[in-house]
Amino acid sequence: MPSILITQPAEYDLIDIEYYIYVDLCNPQAANRIIDGIIKAIQGLETMPQRHSLVNDDLLKSLETRTTTFENYNIFYYYDEVKDSVHVLRVLYNKTDWKNMFM
C-alpha cells in the first residue's frame, strides 16, 4: 500500500479552504464536512492510485500528474511507482485557473 505525502502547497490549500468556508462563509459544519471529505478522498488514493486520469495539460501529463475530486475540489497528485508513494500536489476549487497555479 503506497504512502501518502501531502506537499506544503497542498497543506496550505486545505487550510485556506477550511478558513474560507468556516470564517468567510460562516459555516463551520460545512468546513468540517468538506475537509473531512477531501482527506478521505486523499486516503482513498492508497488503493489503486493510478485509477484516476492524467490531467488534461501537456506539461502536467508529461509529469504523470493525476486528479481526483471531492465535490467542488480537485485533488492533484502523482504516484511514484519506485517509492510506492502518492504525492498530493494541490487541492483547488474547481473554478480556479489551476493551470496557472502550477507554473
C-alpha positions as CSV (number, residue, x, y, z in Angstrom):
1,M,0.0,0.0,0.0
2,P,1.5,3.3,-1.0
3,S,2.3,6.0,1.5
4,I,0.5,9.4,1.2
5,L,2.6,12.6,1.2
6,I,0.9,15.9,1.3
7,T,3.1,18.7,-0.1
8,Q,3.3,22.1,1.7
9,P,1.3,23.9,-1.0
10,A,-1.5,21.2,-0.6
11,E,-1.4,21.7,3.1
12,Y,-1.8,25.4,2.7
13,D,-4.7,24.8,0.2
14,L,-6.5,22.8,2.9
15,I,-6.0,25.5,5.5
16,D,-7.3,28.1,3.0
17,I,-10.3,26.0,2.1
18,E,-11.2,25.4,5.7
19,Y,-10.7,29.1,6.7
20,Y,-12.7,30.4,3.8
21,I,-15.7,28.2,4.5
22,Y,-15.5,28.5,8.3
23,V,-14.8,32.2,8.6
24,D,-15.8,33.9,5.4
25,L,-18.9,31.8,4.7
26,C,-19.6,31.4,8.5
27,N,-20.3,27.7,8.1
28,P,-18.2,25.6,10.4
29,Q,-20.2,22.4,9.8
30,A,-19.6,22.7,6.0
31,A,-16.0,23.4,6.6
32,N,-15.6,20.3,8.7
33,R,-17.6,18.2,6.2
34,I,-15.6,19.4,3.2
35,I,-12.2,19.0,4.8
36,D,-13.1,15.5,6.1
37,G,-14.3,14.5,2.6
38,I,-11.1,15.8,0.9
39,I,-9.0,13.9,3.5
40,K,-11.0,10.7,2.9
41,A,-10.6,11.1,-0.9
42,I,-6.8,11.5,-0.4
43,Q,-6.7,8.5,1.8
44,G,-8.6,6.6,-0.9
45,L,-5.6,7.1,-3.1
46,E,-3.9,4.3,-1.2
47,T,-6.0,1.9,-3.2
48,M,-5.1,1.8,-6.9
49,P,-3.6,5.3,-7.1
50,Q,-3.3,5.1,-10.9
51,R,-7.1,4.6,-11.5
52,H,-7.6,8.3,-12.0
53,S,-7.0,10.0,-15.3
54,L,-4.0,12.1,-16.1
55,V,-4.5,15.9,-16.1
56,N,-5.5,17.4,-19.4
57,D,-2.4,19.6,-19.8
58,D,0.7,18.6,-21.8
59,L,3.3,19.6,-19.2
60,L,1.4,18.1,-16.2
61,K,0.6,15.0,-18.2
62,S,4.3,14.5,-19.0
63,L,4.9,14.6,-15.2
64,E,2.1,12.0,-14.8
65,T,0.0,14.3,-12.7
66,R,-3.4,12.9,-12.0
67,T,-6.6,14.3,-10.5
68,T,-9.5,13.2,-8.4
69,T,-12.3,15.2,-6.9
70,F,-14.3,15.7,-3.9
71,E,-17.4,17.8,-4.5
72,N,-16.2,21.1,-5.9
73,Y,-12.5,20.5,-5.3
74,N,-9.8,19.0,-7.5
75,I,-7.0,17.0,-5.8
76,F,-3.9,16.9,-8.0
77,Y,-1.3,14.2,-7.3
78,Y,1.3,12.0,-8.8
79,Y,2.2,8.4,-8.0
80,D,5.8,7.4,-7.7
81,E,5.9,3.7,-8.5
82,V,9.5,3.3,-7.5
83,K,8.9,4.6,-3.9
84,D,5.3,3.4,-3.9
85,S,4.1,6.8,-2.7
86,V,1.4,9.3,-3.6
87,H,2.3,12.9,-3.6
88,V,-0.6,15.3,-3.2
89,L,0.4,18.5,-5.0
90,R,-2.6,20.8,-4.7
91,V,-6.2,20.9,-3.6
92,L,-8.0,23.6,-5.6
93,Y,-11.6,24.8,-6.1
94,N,-12.8,23.5,-9.5
95,K,-13.4,27.1,-10.8
96,T,-9.8,28.0,-10.1
97,D,-7.5,28.6,-13.1
98,W,-5.4,25.6,-11.9
99,K,-3.0,25.6,-14.9
100,N,-1.5,28.9,-13.7
101,M,-1.3,27.6,-10.1
102,F,1.3,25.1,-11.2
103,M,3.5,27.5,-13.2
